[in-house]
Amino acid sequence: MVSKPSEPAETEGSTRSAGSAAAVPVAVKILVAGGFGVGKTTLVGAVSEIRPLQTEELLTDRSLGVDDTEGVEQKTTTTVAMDFGRITIREGLVLYLFGTPGQDRFWFMWDELSFGALGAVVLADTRRLADCFPAVDYFENRGLPFVVAVNCFADGYDYAAEEIREALDLRAETPVVLCDVRERASGKEVLTTLVRHLLAVNGARNPAGAPTG
């Protein structure tokens, strides 16, 4: 008598494979940009669930007349390459954060860092609001969705989100949020706002029923 092949083992293996595939998280590359001394390194360090990679070096007299430290005179270091961190927003969704250098002499690196990115955070300081113009222009010109996060310094100007939007001449759909990048919860809210914005933008580009690739 020939015994019937055992089916549960195959079914169990199939289930295990499907479960493994479902467990693979979605990884999203995000840039954190803005002017010199605005808090990019602080934001990445505050929210990262791993020890962040930082490339900060001490400011020296060679930067005199090159780096504009007006309003951030207490700053003693600067990012010379990038910052890197990782945060899980929710189960199955992981953001990889790449902080860009702020000085204009390092802007040539932005094209490399932005490769493969799905969105960005533009940090703004109300004391030096014009410093975030280059980042806003860069992402708008490349069609990369972004949010503007206003880092609320104690001695900064107290502007409402809509006043910031008008001053930066932002599109109506671009979110503006107020934050304290030193606080993990505040930084995470900025990133959550960006994820919601990315979902809204993607939904607009790919209406229900349209293939997403």
N, C-alpha and C positions, 0 to 999 in steps of 0.2 A: 504493500500500500504506500503510495506516494503522499508524503505530508504536504499540506498547503503552505506555500511560502508565507513567511511572517511579514505582514503588512505594517504593523505598528512601528517597527524599527524605521522603515522608510518614511512614514508619516512624521515620526518624531524628529528625524533628521531634517525633513523639509521644514518643519515648524521651527527647529532650532536655527536653520539658515535664515529663514524669514525674520526671526527675532533678532538675529545678529545684524542683519541689514537695517532693521528699524532702529537699532540702538546707535547707529553711526550718527553723530551730531552734525548739524549743518554749521559749517565754519564760514564766517563773514569777515572780510578784511575792511577795517575802518581806519581812516586817517584822522589825526587830531592836529589841527593847524591853527595858526594865528601869529600875532606879532611877538616880538622879543619880550620875554618876561611876563607873558600873559597867564602862565600857569599850565602849560601843556604837560610838562614833566610831572607836575604835582597831580594832575588829573589821572594820568596813566598809573602813577604809583598808588594813588588812593583807591582805585577801583580794581586793580589787577589782583587776581586770585593766585598768581604765581609771583615769585620775586621778579620785579620788572628789570629789563635790560635798559640801562641808562648810559649815555655817552656824554656826560657833562664834564667840562673842563673849567678850570679857574680862569676868570677874566684877567688879562694882564694889561700892561701899558700899551701893548701893541694894538689893543682894540680902541684906544683913545682916538676920537675923531672918526671911528668906523662904526661902532655900535652906539646907538642912541639910547642912553640909560636915563633920560629925563623921565621922572615919574617912578622909576624903579632903581633909584640910586643905591639901594641896599642890596641889589642882586650882585652876587660874587661869582656865579658860574653860568655857563651857557652850554646848550646842546650843540654838539659839533657833527653829529651824524643822525641819530634817531633815538626815540624811546620805543620800547616794545613791552606790551603786556597782554593779558588774556582775562576775559571775564565771561562767565556763563550767565546769560540773561534769563533763561528758563531752560527746562529740560529739553535737550536736543538742539539748542541754539547757543553757539559760542562765538564771541566777538574777539578778533585779534586786532589789537590797537597799535597803530604805528604813529608815534608823535614826530612831526616834522620839525626841523630846525627853523628858528624864527628869523634870523638875520638874512637880509637879501643876498648876501654873498654865498649863501648855501641853498638858494632857491633852485639851483640846477639839479638838486637831488630830488625835487618833488616829482618829476616825471617818473623816476625809477620807483619811488615809494608808492605812487598812486596806481601803478600797474596792478590790475586785478582787484582794486578796491571797489566796493559797492556803495559807499557813502562816506561822509566826513562830518566832523564837528569843527566848526570855526569858533575858537575862543576869542572873546572880545573883552577889552578893558575900557570902561567909560572914560578913564583919564587919558587914554591914547587910542581913541576909537578908530582913527584913520589907519592905525597899524594893521587892522584886519581887512582893509580894502583889497590888498593883493590876493589874499586867500579866497575872499568872496568872488573876485573876478576870475580867479583860476578855476574854481569849481563850476561857476556858471558857464564859462566858456567851453568847458569840457562836458557839460551836461551831467555832472556827478551830483546827485542829491546830497544836501547837507542841512544841518541845523546850526543856528548861531546861538552859542551859549555865553551869556554875559557873566563873567566872573566878578562877583560883587565884593570888591575890596572895601575895607573900612573907610578909606579916604577917597573913594570913588564918587562919581556923580550919581545921584539917585534918579535914574530914568526908567520909565515904564517900558515894557516890551514893545509896544506899538511905536513909541518914540524912537527906539533903537531901529526898528524896521524902517521907519521913514528916513532916518539919518543914513542908513546903509542902502536905501533904495532897493530893498529886497522884494522879490516876487511874493504875491499874496500867500502862496502855499508854503513858503519857507518858514518853518517854526523858529520862534525866538523864545529862549528860556533863560531865566535868571538862576544862578547857581553859586555854590561855594565849592570849588574844586578840591578843597581840603577834606571835605566830607564824603565818605564813600556813598552814602545814600543819595546825596545830591548829584554826584557824578553818575551814579547808576540811572537816576531819573533822566539825565541828559541823554544817555545812550538808549534808554528805553524809548524816549521821544523820537530819536533818530530811527530806531527800528520800525516804529509805527509809521513814520514818514516814508521809509523805504517800501513798506507794504502798500501804503496808499499810492505811491508813485508807480509801483509795479502793477498794481491793480488797474490803474488808469491806462498803462501801456498795454496791458493784457486783459481785456474785459473777460468776464465769465464765459467760459467755453472756448476761449482762444488758447492755442498751445503756448506754453511758456518755455519750450526748449528744454 
